[in-house]
Amino acid sequence: MFTKLLGCNFVRKQYLKKTNSSVMQDFYKKPFPCKNDFLNDLEIVSIDFETTGLDFKKDHVISIGTVDIVRLGIRLQTTYHQLISSDVNLSESSVVIHQITDSALAEGEKIETALPQLLKHLSGKVLLAHNAKIEMGFLNKMCLELYDTKFFMPVIDTQFLAKRSFERKNTEFKSAELRLFNLRESLNMPAFKAHNALMDAIATAELFLALACKISPKCNARLKEFLI
């Protein structure tokens, strides 16, 4: 509600004034798209994190995947996938789920190197994620830890869009129906390899485009119709 009342760029300017970090200054210098911009004119970055768990206080990001959407088209040449090194030993269950081992992470990039690159790519764009509170939560945690600055940017959440669609139709649904895999299946979209950051980012981008076409068949919607 706070950002909807004040606007994304008002909040961005406030954070820009407060930060002493050159990384965050560079991130916040570039204006975000306005809520009345047409979706077709935007650059959107679909992102997914694989993590050691969902507790922002104790868990860590172990891989990052992104792909860009430009003019409502997925640009596969922009795909990015990076393992993030961690001093924490992964649990057996985590290795089974993510198929990422301790030895693989040892070859990964330090978050101190990966995060500035990611922020540079996100600057001035719109972030897309499925259940975006996870990615936003970890981005905020990492920016606070490394730069003593909160993270903020306009966000589209495919889980939120699907939930809103069910609610507007007065259709009962179970929480499991809002999972990325199940939503794609309900729209007759192909299966994908889950729990891989890049594959999840691409799958989310595809789901978003399918949902956007249902919301605005003529593809003339504005950003404000999609923001959380």
Phi, psi and omega in degrees: 000320180304310183288329179292325180286319187265335181094145184300318184285334173295313179297317179304315181295325178295316179293325179297320180293325188275333187280145174254003182273129178294327178297313181286330175297316178297321180294316186274351181293324185277125182299145173280159172301152177273154185296337180267002175294145177288140182303325183293344182263359190264156167258122184239136178248114175277130187225147174216140174248139163260134187228167177283351180172185185253008179267108183302331185288326186240341184268169188225153173281130180245348172200151182233135175228137178218154170210145184266146170244122180232127183053043179058034174228137180282126180259093185295339178291350180263003185301144181220130178220125184220127171282144181246123182294148181215143177278351182275132175286131182286144176286160179300320181295323179295319179297319179297317183290310188268344184059033176242126183258167177300320181294324177293318180294329180299335179268359183285176181269145177291144181297332178297335177266319185288322186295315177301322178296318180294315180298322178299321181287327181281338187305129176078008183243193176242134179270137177238133177205163174258122190060061191297344180300334179291304181298317180295322180296315180288323176298318178296317179300313184292321179293324177292317182292318185270328189232003180053038182220138178287150177262137179205139171193163178295140188228136168247132183238115182295330177293318177297317180298317180293318179298316179298322179296317177300314184294320181293332178270001184056038181261127177290145179209156176261154182302327181296333181291344181269000178289150184305311182299315184290323177295319178296318179297321180294338179258014179060036177268153184293153176291161180215167179279104182285166177064028167238124190303316181291316180297321178293322179295318179293317179298322177293318178299317179296316179298318179301315181296323177294317179293321180297323179292326178288322181287320182223083183304331180270002178056037180243024181284159177257158184306321184301339180283352185238342184292147175280000000 
